Amino acid sequence: MKKIFNQSVALLFVITSLTSCLKDDTMVLDPEKSSGNVVEFGNTGTPSSPSGAPVFAYTPTTLDPDVPTTKFTTSVRYAGAEDVAPQDITVQLAAAPEAVTKWNAAYPTAQFPYFQMASNQYSFPSSVTIKKGEKAAYFDVNVNTSLLNKAQSNVLGIKITSTTAAVISGNFGTVIYNLPIRSIWEGSYVYSVNNNYGQIDANIGSYTEAGIKLSTVGPNRVRVQYIAQTYSGFVEYQFNGDNTAITEVKPYNGATNYAWSIQTFTLNVATKSFNIDWTFANRGLREKWVRQ
């Protein structure tokens, strides 16, 4: 591996995990539960909402861009004085775009605001029934991945609109399902770089190495460790939704964001390979990424 040079600004990342408390389906969480039967959404996947979020959010799955349709299973659950539903409880469901609007209003500076899926991009039943003697009703949500914008945060807000024999939970009667899409550019590459224009940096020179990995860090956004495989830090590459352009390259080291500009690029979606000429702190970089 090439020698990595540390800059004057030390690389220091404090990773703060924003998690919400997992709700225990056996516990009484809402004031309404002490006075009668309550219906709420069950846990599905990984909680993805920070403490104090206006709506509870889950990440049930990561979508594969090469699979046109995906489904995940979620549930509505009974909670109350009795351990199981004392009678059949029919639960009406509907999309909740207003929940997504509320979320975005709470986080106006988020790098990737949430976008509620259009009605042709998903399907789920309009009603489900928790049978007498059972605690939950499970149902599938179908997602048309091929119709989604790969460069945005696609989510689906769902709410319980009514029930035949229970109170709708005040805390968990509405939920947002966050459905990230793995970037097609995630993977392992043979990486080549040549600093033959702009400010010439002898530390960079001309260099090739196999096994360099790009990882998804946002909607169609991938990250590599080390800048030009020479300096400490990271570089993030932002691709547009239809994979026809690179719209941003962000080199950074700790809290330091370096000046950058894109000169040219070529993309080959079939081979998941690309070339890009861009500058990092005035250093001209010609990079070639060939998928392994």
ROLUMBA-318758 format. One line per 5 residues: number of its first residue (from 0); their letters; for each residue z, x, y of N, C-alpha, C. Coordinates in steps of 0.2 Angstrom, whole numbers, plus 5000, padded with zeros to 4 digits. Layout:
REM residues N
NUM	A	Z:X:Y:Z:X:Y:Z:X:Y | ...
//
This chain:
REM residues 292
0	MKKIF	5000:5004:4994:5000:5000:5000:5000:5004:5006 | 4997:5002:5011:4996:5006:5018:5003:5006:5021 | 5005:5012:5024:5011:5012:5028:5011:5007:5034 | 5017:5004:5034:5018:4999:5039:5022:5002:5045 | 5020:5001:5051:5024:5004:5057:5028:4999:5060
5	NQSVA	5034:5000:5061:5038:4995:5065:5038:4997:5072 | 5037:4991:5076:5036:4992:5083:5043:4992:5086 | 5043:4993:5093:5050:4993:5096:5054:4987:5096 | 5051:4981:5095:5054:4975:5094:5055:4974:5087 | 5062:4974:5085:5063:4974:5078:5061:4967:5075
10	LLFVI	5059:4967:5069:5058:4961:5065:5064:4958:5063 | 5065:4952:5066:5071:4948:5065:5070:4941:5064 | 5070:4938:5059:5069:4931:5058:5075:4928:5056 | 5078:4923:5059:5083:4919:5057:5080:4912:5055 | 5080:4911:5048:5077:4905:5046:5083:4900:5045
15	TSLTS	5082:4895:5049:5087:4889:5049:5084:4883:5045 | 5087:4882:5040:5085:4876:5036:5087:4870:5039 | 5083:4865:5041:5085:4859:5043:5084:4854:5038 | 5090:4852:5035:5090:4847:5030:5095:4841:5031 | 5093:4836:5028:5098:4830:5029:5102:4829:5022
20	CLKDD	5107:4826:5023:5112:4825:5017:5108:4821:5012 | 5108:4823:5006:5105:4818:5001:5110:4812:5000 | 5107:4806:5000:5111:4801:4999:5112:4799:4991 | 5118:4798:4990:5119:4797:4983:5118:4789:4982 | 5114:4787:4977:5112:4780:4976:5118:4776:4973
25	TMVLD	5124:4780:4971:5129:4776:4968:5135:4775:4974 | 5134:4778:4980:5139:4777:4985:5137:4772:4990 | 5142:4769:4993:5141:4764:4998:5140:4768:5005 | 5134:4767:5008:5132:4771:5014:5132:4767:5020 | 5130:4760:5019:5129:4756:5025:5135:4751:5025
30	PEKSS	5137:4749:5032:5142:4744:5033:5141:4738:5029 | 5134:4736:5029:5132:4730:5026:5134:4729:5018 | 5135:4735:5015:5136:4735:5008:5143:4732:5006 | 5147:4732:5011:5154:4730:5009:5154:4722:5009 | 5149:4719:5012:5149:4712:5013:5144:4709:5009
35	GNVVE	5140:4712:5005:5135:4709:5001:5130:4714:4998 | 5125:4711:4995:5120:4715:4992:5115:4718:4997 | 5113:4724:4996:5109:4728:5000:5103:4731:4996 | 5097:4731:5000:5091:4735:4997:5089:4740:5001 | 5087:4746:4998:5085:4752:5002:5080:4756:4998
40	FGNTG	5077:4761:5002:5072:4765:4998:5076:4770:4994 | 5074:4772:4988:5077:4777:4984:5075:4784:4986 | 5079:4789:4984:5077:4796:4985:5070:4798:4982 | 5066:4801:4985:5059:4803:4983:5057:4810:4985 | 5057:4815:4980:5055:4821:4982:5061:4825:4986
45	TPSSP	5059:4829:4991:5063:4833:4995:5064:4830:5002 | 5070:4829:5004:5072:4827:5011:5069:4832:5016 | 5065:4829:5021:5062:4833:5026:5063:4832:5033 | 5069:4828:5034:5071:4826:5041:5077:4830:5043 | 5078:4832:5049:5084:4836:5051:5089:4831:5052
50	SGAPV	5095:4833:5053:5101:4829:5054:5100:4825:5061 | 5101:4819:5061:5100:4815:5067:5093:4812:5068 | 5089:4813:5064:5082:4811:5064:5082:4803:5065 | 5078:4800:5069:5078:4793:5069:5076:4789:5063 | 5072:4792:5059:5070:4789:5052:5071:4794:5047
55	FAYTP	5073:4792:5041:5074:4797:5036:5067:4798:5033 | 5065:4805:5031:5059:4807:5029:5060:4811:5023 | 5055:4810:5018:5054:4814:5012:5047:4817:5011 | 5047:4823:5008:5041:4826:5005:5040:4825:4998 | 5037:4819:4996:5037:4818:4989:5032:4823:4985
60	TTLDP	5027:4825:4988:5022:4830:4984:5018:4834:4989 | 5015:4839:4987:5010:4843:4991:5003:4841:4988 | 4999:4839:4993:4992:4837:4990:4988:4842:4989 | 4984:4842:4984:4979:4847:4982:4972:4845:4985 | 4969:4849:4990:4963:4847:4993:4957:4846:4989
65	DVPTT	4957:4849:4983:4952:4848:4978:4952:4842:4974 | 4958:4838:4974:4959:4832:4971:4958:4826:4975 | 4953:4822:4975:4951:4817:4980:4957:4812:4980 | 4960:4810:4975:4965:4805:4976:4972:4807:4972 | 4977:4805:4975:4984:4807:4972:4988:4801:4972
70	KFTTS	4993:4801:4968:4998:4796:4968:5005:4799:4967 | 5010:4796:4970:5017:4797:4969:5021:4791:4968 | 5026:4792:4964:5031:4786:4963:5037:4786:4967 | 5038:4780:4970:5045:4780:4974:5048:4773:4972 | 5053:4771:4975:5057:4765:4973:5061:4762:4979
75	VRYAG	5063:4756:4977:5068:4752:4981:5073:4751:4977 | 5079:4751:4979:5085:4751:4975:5090:4746:4978 | 5094:4743:4973:5099:4739:4974:5106:4742:4975 | 5110:4740:4980:5117:4743:4981:5121:4737:4983 | 5127:4737:4980:5131:4731:4982:5138:4731:4978
80	AEDVA	5141:4725:4978:5148:4725:4975:5147:4726:4967 | 5141:4723:4964:5140:4724:4957:5136:4730:4956 | 5137:4733:4950:5133:4739:4948:5126:4738:4948 | 5124:4732:4946:5116:4731:4945:5115:4724:4949 | 5108:4723:4950:5106:4717:4953:5109:4711:4950
85	PQDIT	5112:4706:4953:5115:4700:4950:5109:4695:4948 | 5103:4696:4951:5098:4691:4950:5091:4695:4952 | 5086:4692:4951:5079:4695:4953:5079:4695:4960 | 5077:4701:4963:5077:4702:4971:5070:4704:4972 | 5066:4700:4975:5059:4702:4977:5059:4705:4984
90	VQLAA	5056:4711:4985:5056:4715:4991:5049:4715:4994 | 5048:4713:5000:5042:4714:5003:5041:4720:5007 | 5035:4723:5006:5034:4730:5009:5028:4730:5014 | 5029:4734:5019:5023:4735:5024:5023:4742:5027 | 5017:4744:5030:5017:4750:5033:5021:4750:5039
95	APEAV	5023:4755:5042:5028:4756:5047:5025:4761:5052 | 5020:4760:5056:5017:4765:5060:5022:4766:5066 | 5026:4761:5068:5031:4762:5073:5036:4767:5072 | 5038:4768:5065:5043:4773:5063:5040:4780:5065 | 5033:4781:5064:5030:4787:5066:5030:4788:5073
100	TKWNA	5029:4783:5077:5029:4784:5084:5036:4786:5087 | 5041:4783:5083:5048:4784:5085:5050:4792:5083 | 5047:4794:5078:5049:4801:5076:5046:4806:5081 | 5039:4804:5083:5036:4809:5088:5039:4809:5094 | 5042:4803:5096:5046:4803:5103:5052:4807:5103
105	AYPTA	5055:4807:5097:5061:4811:5096:5060:4819:5096 | 5054:4821:5094:5052:4828:5094:5045:4829:5098 | 5045:4828:5104:5039:4829:5108:5036:4836:5108 | 5040:4841:5107:5037:4848:5107:5035:4850:5100 | 5035:4846:5095:5034:4849:5088:5027:4852:5088
110	QFPYF	5026:4857:5084:5020:4860:5084:5014:4856:5080 | 5017:4852:5075:5012:4847:5072:5015:4840:5072 | 5014:4836:5077:5016:4829:5077:5014:4826:5071 | 5017:4820:5069:5015:4816:5063:5010:4811:5065 | 5005:4810:5060:5000:4805:5061:5001:4800:5055
115	QMASN	5001:4794:5057:5002:4789:5052:4995:4788:5049 | 4994:4788:5042:4988:4787:5039:4985:4781:5041 | 4978:4781:5041:4974:4775:5042:4975:4770:5036 | 4973:4764:5036:4974:4759:5031:4970:4761:5025 | 4964:4764:5026:4960:4765:5020:4961:4772:5017
120	QYSFP	4967:4775:5019:4969:4782:5016:4974:4781:5011 | 4977:4775:5010:4983:4774:5006:4983:4767:5003 | 4987:4766:4998:4988:4759:4996:4995:4759:4992 | 4998:4753:4993:5004:4752:4989:5005:4744:4988 | 5009:4742:4984:5010:4735:4983:5013:4732:4989
125	SSVTI	5012:4725:4990:5015:4722:4996:5022:4719:4994 | 5023:4719:4988:5030:4717:4986:5032:4720:4979 | 5038:4721:4977:5040:4723:4971:5047:4719:4969 | 5049:4719:4963:5055:4715:4961:5060:4719:4957 | 5066:4719:4960:5071:4722:4956:5074:4717:4952
130	KKGEK	5073:4718:4945:5075:4713:4940:5082:4712:4939 | 5084:4707:4938:5092:4705:4936:5094:4710:4931 | 5100:4713:4932:5102:4718:4928:5100:4725:4929 | 5095:4726:4933:5093:4733:4935:5095:4735:4942 | 5094:4742:4943:5096:4745:4950:5090:4746:4954
135	AAYFD	5084:4746:4951:5079:4749:4956:5072:4746:4953 | 5067:4746:4958:5060:4744:4956:5056:4750:4958 | 5052:4752:4954:5048:4758:4955:5041:4756:4956 | 5037:4759:4961:5030:4758:4963:5027:4764:4965 | 5020:4764:4964:5016:4769:4965:5013:4769:4972
140	VNVNT	5012:4774:4976:5008:4775:4982:5002:4779:4981 | 4996:4776:4982:4990:4780:4981:4988:4783:4987 | 4986:4789:4987:4983:4793:4993:4976:4795:4992 | 4972:4794:4997:4965:4796:4997:4965:4803:5001 | 4966:4808:4997:4967:4815:5000:4960:4816:5003
145	SLLNK	4954:4815:5000:4948:4816:5003:4946:4814:5010 | 4950:4808:5012:4949:4805:5018:4953:4808:5024 | 4958:4812:5022:4963:4814:5027:4961:4820:5031 | 4963:4821:5037:4962:4826:5041:4966:4832:5039 | 4963:4837:5037:4967:4843:5034:4971:4847:5039
150	AQSNV	4969:4846:5045:4972:4850:5051:4978:4847:5055 | 4980:4841:5052:4986:4838:5055:4991:4836:5050 | 4997:4834:5052:5002:4832:5048:5002:4824:5046 | 4999:4823:5040:4998:4816:5038:5004:4813:5035 | 5006:4808:5037:5012:4804:5035:5011:4797:5033
155	LGIKI	5016:4794:5030:5015:4787:5029:5022:4784:5030 | 5023:4780:5035:5029:4776:5036:5028:4769:5032 | 5034:4768:5029:5034:4761:5025:5041:4758:5027 | 5041:4751:5027:5047:4748:5028:5048:4742:5024 | 5054:4740:5023:5056:4734:5019:5056:4728:5025
160	TSTTA	5052:4723:5024:5051:4718:5029:5056:4712:5027 | 5057:4711:5021:5061:4705:5019:5063:4706:5012 | 5068:4702:5010:5070:4701:5003:5072:4694:5001 | 5072:4692:4995:5074:4686:4993:5082:4685:4992 | 5085:4690:4991:5093:4689:4990:5097:4696:4992
165	AVISG	5095:4699:4997:5099:4705:4999:5098:4706:5006 | 5102:4710:5009:5102:4713:5016:5097:4719:5016 | 5093:4720:5021:5089:4726:5021:5094:4732:5024 | 5094:4737:5021:5098:4743:5023:5097:4745:5030 | 5102:4746:5034:5101:4748:5041:5099:4755:5042
170	NFGTV	5101:4760:5037:5099:4767:5037:5093:4768:5033 | 5092:4765:5028:5086:4767:5023:5082:4761:5022 | 5081:4757:5026:5076:4751:5026:5069:4753:5028 | 5068:4759:5031:5062:4762:5033:5062:4769:5031 | 5056:4771:5029:5056:4778:5027:5049:4781:5029
175	IYNLP	5049:4788:5030:5042:4791:5031:5041:4796:5026 | 5035:4796:5023:5033:4801:5017:5029:4806:5020 | 5031:4812:5021:5027:4817:5023:5023:4820:5018 | 5016:4821:5019:5012:4823:5013:5007:4829:5015 | 5010:4835:5015:5007:4841:5017:5001:4842:5012
180	IRSIW	4996:4845:5015:4990:4847:5011:4989:4854:5010 | 4989:4857:5004:4988:4864:5003:4982:4866:5006 | 4982:4871:5010:4975:4874:5013:4971:4877:5008 | 4965:4875:5008:4960:4879:5003:4960:4886:5004 | 4962:4889:5010:4962:4896:5011:4968:4899:5008
185	EGSYV	4973:4896:5005:4979:4899:5002:4976:4902:4996 | 4979:4909:4995:4977:4912:4989:4977:4920:4990 | 4975:4923:4985:4975:4931:4985:4968:4933:4986 | 4968:4939:4991:4962:4941:4993:4961:4949:4993 | 4955:4951:4992:4953:4958:4994:4952:4958:5002
190	YSVNN	4957:4962:5005:4957:4962:5012:4954:4969:5015 | 4949:4968:5020:4947:4974:5023:4947:4973:5030 | 4949:4979:5034:4950:4979:5041:4947:4985:5044 | 4943:4985:5050:4940:4990:5053:4941:4990:5060 | 4945:4995:5063:4946:4995:5070:4941:4999:5074
195	NYGQI	4935:4997:5075:4929:5001:5077:4927:4998:5084 | 4931:4994:5087:4929:4992:5094:4935:4990:5098 | 4935:4989:5104:4941:4988:5108:4945:4994:5109 | 4951:4994:5109:4956:4999:5109:4956:5002:5102 | 4955:5008:5102:4955:5012:5095:4962:5014:5093
200	DANIG	4964:5012:5087:4971:5013:5085:4970:5017:5079 | 4972:5024:5079:4972:5028:5073:4976:5025:5067 | 4981:5022:5069:4985:5019:5063:4982:5014:5059 | 4977:5010:5062:4974:5005:5059:4968:5008:5055 | 4963:5011:5059:4957:5014:5056:4953:5009:5052
205	SYTEA	4951:5011:5046:4947:5007:5041:4951:5007:5035 | 4952:5001:5032:4956:5000:5026:4955:4994:5022 | 4955:4995:5015:4954:4989:5011:4960:4989:5006 | 4962:4983:5004:4967:4983:4999:4967:4976:4995 | 4967:4976:4989:4967:4970:4985:4974:4967:4985
210	GIKLS	4974:4960:4983:4981:4957:4982:4984:4955:4988 | 4981:4954:4994:4984:4952:5000:4984:4944:5000 | 4990:4941:5001:4990:4934:5000:4991:4930:5007 | 4987:4925:5007:4988:4920:5013:4992:4914:5010 | 4997:4911:5014:5001:4906:5011:5001:4900:5017
215	TVGPN	5001:4894:5014:5000:4888:5019:5007:4888:5022 | 5007:4887:5029:5013:4886:5033:5012:4880:5038 | 5007:4877:5037:5006:4871:5042:4999:4867:5040 | 4997:4862:5043:4991:4859:5042:4985:4863:5042 | 4982:4865:5037:4976:4870:5036:4978:4876:5040
220	RVRVQ	4984:4879:5040:4986:4885:5043:4989:4889:5038 | 4987:4896:5038:4989:4900:5033:4992:4907:5037 | 4996:4910:5033:5000:4916:5036:4999:4922:5031 | 4999:4928:5034:4999:4934:5030:5004:4938:5033 | 5008:4942:5029:5013:4947:5031:5009:4953:5033
225	YIAQT	5012:4956:5039:5009:4962:5042:5003:4961:5046 | 5003:4964:5052:4997:4963:5056:4992:4969:5055 | 4986:4967:5053:4981:4972:5051:4983:4976:5045 | 4988:4973:5041:4991:4977:5036:4993:4984:5038 | 4995:4984:5045:4997:4991:5048:5004:4990:5051
230	YSGFV	5005:4985:5055:5011:4984:5059:5015:4978:5056 | 5022:4979:5057:5027:4974:5055:5025:4967:5059 | 5026:4962:5056:5025:4955:5059:5021:4951:5054 | 5018:4946:5057:5014:4941:5053:5008:4939:5057 | 5003:4937:5054:4997:4934:5057:4996:4927:5054
235	EYQFN	4995:4922:5058:4993:4915:5056:4986:4913:5058 | 4982:4910:5054:4975:4908:5055:4975:4901:5054 | 4973:4898:5060:4972:4890:5060:4965:4888:5059 | 4963:4885:5054:4957:4882:5052:4956:4875:5054 | 4951:4872:5056:4950:4865:5058:4950:4861:5052
240	GDNTA	4950:4854:5053:4950:4849:5048:4945:4850:5043 | 4939:4851:5045:4933:4851:5040:4931:4858:5038 | 4935:4863:5039:4934:4870:5037:4928:4873:5039 | 4926:4871:5046:4920:4874:5049:4921:4879:5054 | 4928:4880:5056:4930:4885:5061:4937:4887:5060
245	ITEVK	4938:4893:5063:4945:4896:5064:4946:4895:5072 | 4951:4891:5073:4952:4889:5080:4958:4893:5083 | 4962:4897:5079:4967:4901:5082:4969:4907:5077 | 4971:4912:5080:4974:4918:5076:4980:4920:5080 | 4986:4919:5077:4992:4921:5081:4996:4927:5077
250	PYNGA	4995:4933:5080:4999:4938:5078:5006:4939:5082 | 5011:4940:5078:5018:4940:5081:5023:4944:5077 | 5028:4947:5080:5033:4951:5077:5040:4949:5080 | 5044:4945:5076:5050:4942:5079:5048:4937:5084 | 5051:4938:5090:5050:4933:5095:5044:4935:5100
255	TNYAW	5041:4941:5098:5035:4943:5102:5029:4941:5099 | 5025:4937:5104:5018:4935:5102:5013:4939:5106 | 5009:4942:5102:5004:4947:5105:4998:4943:5107 | 4995:4946:5113:4988:4943:5115:4983:4943:5110 | 4979:4938:5109:4974:4938:5104:4968:4935:5107
260	SIQTF	4962:4936:5104:4956:4932:5106:4951:4933:5100 | 4947:4927:5098:4942:4927:5093:4936:4929:5096 | 4932:4934:5093:4925:4935:5095:4920:4931:5090 | 4920:4932:5084:4916:4929:5079:4919:4928:5073 | 4916:4923:5069:4919:4922:5062:4913:4919:5058
265	TLNVA	4914:4920:5051:4909:4916:5047:4914:4914:5041 | 4912:4908:5039:4916:4905:5033:4912:4903:5027 | 4914:4904:5021:4911:4902:5015:4916:4898:5011 | 4915:4891:5012:4920:4887:5009:4919:4887:5001 | 4913:4888:4999:4912:4888:4992:4916:4894:4988
270	TKSFN	4916:4900:4991:4920:4905:4988:4927:4906:4991 | 4928:4902:4996:4935:4903:5000:4936:4910:5003 | 4930:4912:5006:4931:4919:5009:4928:4918:5016 | 4931:4923:5020:4929:4923:5027:4929:4930:5030 | 4925:4930:5036:4925:4936:5040:4927:4934:5047
275	IDWTF	4931:4938:5051:4933:4937:5057:4933:4943:5061 | 4931:4943:5068:4932:4949:5072:4936:4946:5078 | 4942:4949:5079:4947:4947:5084:4951:4953:5086 | 4954:4951:5092:4958:4957:5095:4965:4955:5095 | 4969:4961:5094:4976:4960:5093:4979:4966:5098
280	ANRGL	4982:4963:5104:4984:4968:5109:4979:4973:5111 | 4973:4970:5112:4967:4974:5114:4964:4978:5109 | 4967:4978:5103:4964:4982:5097:4958:4977:5094 | 4952:4980:5093:4947:4976:5090:4947:4976:5083 | 4948:4971:5079:4949:4971:5072:4943:4967:5069
285	REKWV	4939:4970:5064:4934:4967:5060:4937:4966:5053 | 4939:4960:5051:4942:4958:5045:4938:4955:5040 | 4938:4956:5034:4935:4953:5029:4939:4951:5023 | 4939:4944:5022:4944:4941:5017:4940:4939:5011 | 4940:4942:5005:4936:4940:4999:4941:4937:4994
290	RQ	4940:4931:4992:4945:4928:4987:4944:4931:4980 | 4950:4933:4977:4950:4935:4971:4951:4930:4965
//
